[in-house]
Structures are given as structure tokens and as C-alpha cells.
């Protein structure tokens, strides 16, 4: 055994002194309360330098003297000394220490005690992910991790939010974080049921993300799913049912009387059509009430965990169903997961996993755009209660579009079905003590099937006698990682290292077809009389990598980490197909120094890191000369030039610096703060070419952007009693980010319509005409003119003469969240808040609904508090004079519709009661909790739109608002 170990140590360049050993003992180290194995625990023979560390399953093997004593220790637990006494098998249950941090977190490819982590990593446990009622786990991260901005953007059932970690680091590439589930890099945001998740780690700095190389520039979200636990089988059930309310925020449209008064105030009454008579006041149909409803959500989950020392299993089944607050849209998802571990031999463990979910949406959703634009003077029904078709209606239809969406909606619909399959077959093999081979292998498959039916009797089906559209898509990804991992401890020295090869590929195919001239009710394309357009696509990519990481710790005082990764990607030019990414970090646990003697301070750690990570282009084939087959010649497909290739196209690189401090006081107060700086260069940019070249353009490495910011998080146990006493915890986090463009193509500004890319400015800078208000004498709109030579600023009533300029940014000044939790004798009350401040939202809906008469046959927005309309000379007003047909283009794009997007939102409040064992022990139930929970019940904002929670680009139109929701639920196990 010694010979084998010495060979390993020589290969790794390590050496140490052997003690006098005479026998091998094996054992397992677990948490005394949960029974969960503890990886990385120190097992050392007392009085010697002979020691080891437990593996991922908490197992260890060590040569010790027959009469020796071993000390088992781990950060956050009370150490134990155990006499060997000739035994060969020892199990150790460590008790959590009240005075130390005990959390074990996933940091990329490894697991570490929090006190040993030198990277910027923030974890969210499963308990904190179960408050909000949602089928999507990313939604539940909102406000719970510093530096992580989660924006829901849409309240439609099943919609995914957008996530940005520490700002925008690319102009044309992806800015979404990388997701890793159980060690497998997945494509896009994983479709996971929240109840399957054990914990989430958000990796933010280069030290944490560089091991993911080209995909770590935007941060990494690492998800660990639940696993089986040895012992008696436990069955758990969770169920909740809730009611959702449509939430239009501060936005209201006019009723009949308000709209009539609006018409009465037109400054050019001669332009008003003859239909404007007092009889209109007898017509008042509420389109919004007619198209909205109380939504219903149901979430039921059943899980089972159990096993023996050799075999452990976790099984979960879930069902989520939601009926939207807009009528006609239903979302269903069924999910299943099986995680199994089987110890074939003491040194060989198999870990197969399989999970799948099936989603379906039935879409006959009422049009939110129509609910707001349709006039209250129009009713969708005639005197007999039949739906009106405005195209052949004998009466007057007042709305501009001359359409009644309900008429077509009685026949037309769409539906979508999606299936996701995730499979893992992982192997862990201990070659010799402290050296392990880990094989992670995964195949995922996605399949979707969509259909849209347009009935011949509907207005939209008249031109083609109805139509049927069908499409399907499939995606298959393969992932494999083959890793050698070494972990050992020699006295005060702790060393771990890994080296791995990784491969990942992606293949996607889609097809679509349309048939015209259908029989009412048919859903088979072959029944269509006339074949219509057909379409399809196929794309793929592949990446391969080699990576190395090492961690070193001395006496739990000084920590160091280094990693390097070499990535090769299929979507780069031949001359730069491979990129190298690296990181290094240092940590110092000052509280473990002999000179540090401050009883009130339990932890004081400094850490710093620096590294380089990369990013790839959004296009899968940016390096190639591409040709389009979209044109025809003489009836045959004709290839025409499309994209010019670039064999020198290289990686975006982001150089990141991070400095942080972690503290804990009086065993109650945790506080962390850090500063980061990210400098991203060689940004991937699509350079357009003149049409005379025959090409649309080519990809080039031009441009740069920096992001710098500060983050802080706090967690404080104000009262800290046992389960029967009062407990009160508060926590919060805040993050700031300053984005700045440092380089652009040929140094020239890039006008992106309503945005501008300019050196020295935020990438999210709004670029439009500056609104100066209303001329008090004439009631005309005013904009600003800037003289290009002198810089002199004047006003104008001519929209086209106004100067486009930077008028703010969509990026917030700061964002974050805070929470509180109280419990007493089984009762618990918690609340979570999220906030954003300083961002500017462009409320484009106001171009229609707040148009000063430009759209008189659309319903209009009720003026918000503080707004006023100009009526006569001398009026100081926010809105110009009302004119039928509009007032000098006053509703065109300008900073008039830029609004403060700041808000504070009560994301969730929850009240529950957990029954004591004395009340339920006779029933066979182990635990039982009943609770009521509410989502988005309260929001403070000055934003006049439906919902201030819009995408990171700050652009808002008629979005499906996030609903308010009340739910009742229970959790039980037996």
C-alpha cells in the first residue's frame, strides 16, 4: 500500500513523513443530525503527522497504530478523539459546533467548507427556494443572492426570467450565466422542479468560474439535486393550491365617461367624427374585466428517500398546473427524478440518475393588447348575445382596428408540447486512498411539438380558407467529464488537486409546414387542400477542454487556489480555435491566528482573486463564409453570399479582480462584502458591409467593456433560541454595478435605435430626443436642440429638428433584497423583499395609450397622480394640448416616456405552523406543517406601467404583468 501511495505522491510532486502504522482502519464521517456524509473531514492519528481526509461520500481509510487514537475534525463541527482499540471499521457522527460556520458549499468541480473558500460564491439552500409559488427555480433566486439580478419580465404561466450576474460583459454574445446541474453543463436554463433541488451556488468571480473557461464570463449557477440517505425510508408530500389576481399596477385605461371627457377636451373639435354624441355614455364595456380572471395554481410533489450503506435512492414526482390571469392560457408540467447511488465495492460507486419533465400549454389567450386598446364604446356582443364580426357589422364599430378579437378566438387556438429528458451515469472509483477517478456522463434530449389552428370561418382564415401550422424541434446534447481528483492532509497542510478532460456537443433540428384550405376542426396537415410554406433548420457545435485545479490550506489559516483551463470550440476561426483561461486566489483566516484574541469575532477572513475567463459569439458559425439559399433563379434555389468568414476570429476575454471580506460576530451576525472589477476585451461584434460587397457583414474582435461594483450581504440572528423558543433572523444583500464601454469598432459611436454604444458610456445608455415638457403659452410639446459646434442648448417644437442624445441608462444604481424569519413554538412567519433603484424604463406603451390624441380610436391611459393636461395659456402642465390626430408628433420616441424603474416588492410572505411530535406521533406521521403564502402582494414604485419588473434592456411594452397570489399548502413526511 505504501508503495502505491508513494507513486501517487511522486506524480503529484508531494512528500510527507510517515508515522509508524500497523493496521488499516476504514470508516465514514457523517452529520449527527441529518446523517449526511461529510466530505473533506480531517482524520489524523493523534501525536503524528499521519492523516487523511474523507471523500465525497464521507469515507476514509488510514494506516494507524493498533493502540492509536484518531482525531476527526471538520469546520463547523466539534472535533472527536476516538481510540482505535484494534478495530478496523469506525463510524463517526460529528456534532455541529455552535461557534463556527458549518456550511459545505459546492464551488464548481469541488466541495469546500465555507471557511476555506477563497472565491466569490453565494449559496441558497433548498429551504429558501420553497417560498415563491413557481415552476421555475431561477425565479426563486430573486433578491436572495448579492450581485445577481433576476427579472421576471412576464407573468405568463411557465415564462422564464432573465438573470444577469455582475453586469453585461458582451455586446453580441450571451450575457446569461452558465447552468451546471450535478456536474453537467446544460444548454440554457434547466427546466427543474424546485422541490428536486438541494442547494444552489452562484459563482461570481474568476476564481470560481475560470474552471468553466469559455462559458464562465457571465457567472455560473451550480445546482445540486437531492440524494438518497441511508436509513429508514422517508416519504414526503408537499402540496399547495393558490389563487392569482391580475395585477395592472399603476396603469389604468379609461371607462366610457372618462373617454367621453377626453374627447370633449380636444382642442380641434371640428375634426371629431360625427359619431361622438352623448349616446356614447350609454355604452361602457369593460374589456379588461371581460378578458381577465382569477388564476388558479396547483403544485403537488411526492418524494421518497432511503437506503442502506451500499444503496441509496431518492425519487421525486411532481405536478404543477397553472391557469393564467388572462383567460384562455393553461400551463401543465409533470416531472420525475430518480437519483441512485450503489456502492459495488468499497472503492467503487455507481451513481445513475434520470429525470424528465413534460410540459403542455393550451393557448386561446385573450389579447392583452386588445384589452387595453379597445374602446369601451364597443361591445363584442350584439343584442342577442352573439359575437359581433366588425367586418360585416351593420352598426358602428368605434375602434381603429375594426376587429373583435373574441370573434376569431372562438375558433382559433394554439398548443405546444415539450419533453425534456436528463440522464446521468456517473462513476467514482478510488484508485488508492486519497486518489479518486470520477467519471460524469450525461445525455439530454429536448423535443417540442407546436400547432396553430386558424378556422376558415374566422376573419384571419378568410384569405386562405383557413390554415394549419405545425412545427417540431429536437435537441440532443452530450456531456462527459473524466477527472482524477486527489485530496490529502499532512498535519496542518491540506492539499487537493484535480485534472480532467471534458467534452460537450449540441445538435438541433427543426421543421415546420403550413397547409391552406382546411376542413373545420381538422388538425392533420395532409387534409389541407393547398400546401403552404415549409421551413426547417439544423445547427450544432462542440467543445472540448482540459482543466486543472489545486487548493492548498495551512492550519486553516492560509489558503491558496490556482486553476487553468484550455478550451477548444467549433465556432472560432482555425487560427484561434483554442483559448486558455486561468485564475488564482488567496485567503487568510485571521481569526485562527494565535495573535488574534477577540472573543466577539468568530470569523474574520480576507480573500482576493484574479483570473481570465472567456465568451463565445452568439452565432454558431461566425468563422465561415456563408451563403443563403433563400433566393431562386429559374425555379431553382440560388446560393447568394451572406456572411464573410474570419479565420482569425478569437475569444472574448474577461479579466476579473475580486477582493472580499467575510466576518461572523458573537455567533449571530454574518457579514460579507466584496469589490470586483471586470475588464472584457476583444468583444465579438458583427461588422456590417456595404450591399455592393455582396455580403451583409462579418464577425470581428473589436470593442471592450468594463464592469465594476460592490456587493454586501448580512445575516443576523437577533434572537436565537431552541425549537421551542423565540427565534428571529433578518438578512439582506445589495449590489451595485457600473458598466462602461472602453472601445468600439473604429472608435465610432454605434446607433442602436433607442440605445447608443459610445466609449465612456454605459452600454445600456438610452439614445433619443430629450423631452423638455410643454410650452406654457401654446401647449405644444418641446424637445431639446444641441448645437454640434458650440454645445448651446435650445428648445424646439419640431420633433425632427431635436437632437438625439444620451438621456439616461437602463442599468440600475443598485439592486438586492432583504428578508426576515421569526418562529416560536411551531409557528413561523417569513417575508422576502426585492428591490431595484436608479434604472430608467422606456414605457413604449405610452406611445399608444398616452398619445395626446394621435390614436383617438384607441382607448387611452388615465393620467397618473401628478400629471396634468395643458388647456389654456399659462398652464404649467406635464402633457401637451389634446388634439384629435395628435400634437406635433408629441407621442414619438423621446425621453418623455423614460420613467424611473425603481421599486420595492414584497416577493413573498409566509405564515406556517409545524405540529409537535406529541400531537401527531399516534398517526404515524413524522412531521406536518400547514401554511399560507402570498406572492407579490405589495409593490412601491412610481412607474406608471403595469409592472416595473421588465427585462435587463429596460424596454417595456404591453407585458403580461406578474400576478398577485395567495396559496395554502402543507408539508408532511412519514
Helices and strands as residue ranges (DSSP letters): H 2-12, E 23-31, E 42-45, E 51-53, E 59-64, E 69-73, E 80-83, E 89-94, E 104-107, E 110-113, G 114-116, E 121-125, G 126-129, G 138-141, E 148-151, E 162-165, E 178-181, E 184-186, G 194-196, E 197-203, H 206-209, G 210-215, E 220-225, E 231-245, H 256-264, G 269-271, G 278-282, H 287-291, E 295-307, E 311-323, E 329-345, E 348-363, H 368-373, H 405-409, E 413-432, E 435-454, G 459-461, E 467-490, E 493-516, G 525-527, E 530-554, E 558-569, G 574-576, E 578-589, G 590-592, E 601-615, E 626-633, E 636-644, E 652-665, E 669-681, E 684-688, G 691-693, E 697-701, E 704-720, E 727-736, E 738-743, G 745-747, E 750-751, E 756-757, E 765-769, E 771-774, E 781-786, E 793-796, G 799-801, E 804-809, E 814-824, E 827-837, E 840-843, H 846-849, G 895-897, E 898-900, E 903-914, H 917-920, G 921-923, E 927-941, E 955-956, E 964-973
